[in-house]
Amino acid sequence: ADAIENGADEIDMVIDIGALKAGDSAYVLRDIEAVKAACGGKILKVIIETCLLTDAEKIEMCRIVTESGADFIKTSTGFSTGGATREDIALFAAHVGPGVRIKAAGGIKSLEDAEDFIRLGASRLGTSSIIKILKNLPAGSY
């Protein structure tokens, strides 16, 4: 709410991974719903940190994010052990509900990567390497 009051147009949140791993999907849903309510109609992106989750947990998060009313499901923060993969974007595309958009973030190191993620269903890309990609320079390591 503070960020919105101070002019933010979008909010990124990271799920409580511990709660998800403990099987408390209801808590994760309530947490996301509370943040969405505080957004006052602004965009909410829910980062699920795919590199730490099983496919079953990723599918469960697609359900939770859809049910919560959040606007985006996002692959990663860029601070863990991995970023977006083609497999994860395809999995999201197959399991998110109507109205939930996909943001692929982290690990996008080439124009081909970017094009593949968009083709697979991402509507946004998060890449700190985009200038290097466009200038055809080596992207940074993840």
C-alpha positions as CSV (number, residue, x, y, z in Angstrom):
1,A,0.0,0.0,0.0
2,D,2.9,2.4,0.8
3,A,4.5,1.8,-2.6
4,I,1.1,2.5,-4.4
5,E,0.6,5.6,-2.3
6,N,4.0,6.8,-3.4
7,G,3.3,6.4,-7.1
8,A,4.1,2.8,-7.9
9,D,2.1,1.5,-10.9
10,E,3.0,-2.1,-10.4
11,I,4.0,-4.3,-7.5
12,D,6.1,-7.5,-7.5
13,M,5.8,-9.9,-4.6
14,V,7.5,-13.2,-3.9
15,I,5.4,-16.0,-2.5
16,D,6.0,-17.5,0.9
17,I,8.0,-20.5,-0.5
18,G,8.2,-22.1,2.9
19,A,4.4,-22.1,3.3
20,L,4.0,-23.6,-0.2
21,K,6.6,-26.3,0.5
22,A,4.8,-27.1,3.8
23,G,1.6,-27.7,1.9
24,D,-0.2,-24.5,3.1
25,S,-1.6,-23.4,-0.2
26,A,-4.5,-21.6,1.6
27,Y,-2.0,-19.4,3.4
28,V,-0.2,-18.6,0.1
29,L,-3.5,-17.7,-1.5
30,R,-4.5,-15.4,1.3
31,D,-1.2,-13.7,1.3
32,I,-1.4,-12.9,-2.5
33,E,-5.0,-11.8,-2.1
34,A,-4.0,-9.4,0.7
35,V,-1.3,-7.9,-1.5
36,K,-3.7,-7.6,-4.5
37,A,-6.2,-5.8,-2.3
38,A,-3.5,-3.4,-1.2
39,C,-2.6,-2.7,-4.8
40,G,-5.8,-0.7,-5.3
41,G,-6.3,-1.9,-8.9
42,K,-2.6,-1.6,-9.9
43,I,-0.8,-4.5,-11.5
44,L,0.4,-7.3,-9.2
45,K,3.1,-9.7,-10.4
46,V,3.6,-12.8,-8.3
47,I,7.1,-14.3,-8.4
48,I,7.2,-18.0,-7.6
49,E,10.9,-18.7,-7.9
50,T,10.5,-21.6,-10.3
51,C,14.0,-23.0,-9.7
52,L,13.0,-23.9,-6.2
53,L,9.8,-25.7,-7.0
54,T,8.6,-29.0,-8.4
55,D,6.4,-29.1,-11.4
56,A,3.4,-30.0,-9.2
57,E,4.2,-26.9,-7.0
58,K,4.4,-24.8,-10.2
59,I,1.0,-26.0,-11.3
60,E,-0.4,-25.4,-7.9
61,M,0.9,-21.8,-8.1
62,C,-0.7,-21.4,-11.5
63,R,-4.0,-22.3,-9.8
64,I,-3.4,-20.0,-6.8
65,V,-2.3,-17.0,-8.8
66,T,-5.3,-17.4,-11.0
67,E,-7.7,-17.7,-8.1
68,S,-6.0,-14.7,-6.3
69,G,-6.8,-12.2,-9.0
70,A,-3.2,-11.3,-9.5
71,D,-2.3,-10.0,-13.0
72,F,1.0,-11.9,-13.6
73,I,2.8,-15.0,-12.7
74,K,6.6,-14.4,-12.9
75,T,9.3,-17.0,-12.9
76,S,12.1,-15.6,-10.7
77,T,13.7,-12.8,-8.8
78,G,17.1,-13.2,-10.3
79,F,18.6,-13.8,-6.9
80,S,18.3,-17.6,-6.6
81,T,19.9,-20.5,-8.6
82,G,18.0,-20.1,-11.9
83,G,15.7,-18.1,-14.1
84,A,13.1,-18.6,-16.7
85,T,13.1,-21.8,-18.7
86,R,11.2,-22.7,-21.8
87,E,9.7,-25.6,-20.0
88,D,8.4,-23.4,-17.2
89,I,6.8,-20.9,-19.6
90,A,5.1,-23.7,-21.5
91,L,3.9,-25.2,-18.1
92,F,2.5,-21.8,-17.0
93,A,0.8,-21.3,-20.4
94,A,-1.0,-24.6,-20.0
95,H,-2.1,-24.0,-16.4
96,V,-2.9,-20.4,-15.7
97,G,-6.4,-19.2,-16.0
98,P,-7.9,-16.5,-18.2
99,G,-6.5,-13.0,-17.5
100,V,-3.3,-14.1,-15.9
101,R,-0.3,-13.0,-17.9
102,I,3.2,-14.6,-17.8
103,K,6.5,-12.8,-17.2
104,A,9.7,-14.7,-18.0
105,A,12.6,-13.3,-15.9
106,G,16.2,-14.3,-15.5
107,G,18.3,-16.4,-17.8
108,I,17.3,-14.6,-21.0
109,K,20.7,-14.3,-22.8
110,S,19.9,-14.1,-26.4
111,L,17.4,-12.7,-28.9
112,E,16.4,-16.3,-29.6
113,D,15.7,-16.9,-25.9
114,A,13.5,-13.8,-25.9
115,E,11.6,-14.8,-29.0
116,D,11.1,-18.4,-27.7
117,F,9.7,-17.1,-24.4
118,I,7.2,-14.9,-26.2
119,R,6.3,-17.7,-28.6
120,L,5.7,-20.0,-25.6
121,G,3.3,-17.6,-23.9
122,A,5.2,-14.9,-22.0
123,S,3.8,-11.4,-22.5
124,R,6.6,-9.7,-20.7
125,L,10.3,-10.4,-20.3
126,G,12.6,-9.4,-17.5
127,T,16.2,-9.2,-18.6
128,S,19.0,-7.0,-17.3
129,S,20.9,-8.1,-20.4
130,I,18.5,-6.7,-23.0
131,I,20.9,-3.9,-24.1
132,K,23.7,-6.4,-24.6
133,I,21.3,-8.7,-26.4
134,L,20.2,-6.0,-28.8
135,K,23.8,-4.9,-29.4
136,N,24.8,-8.6,-30.0
137,L,27.2,-8.5,-27.0
138,P,27.6,-11.5,-24.6
139,A,24.9,-11.4,-21.9
140,G,25.9,-11.6,-18.3
141,S,25.8,-14.9,-16.4
142,Y,22.8,-15.7,-14.4
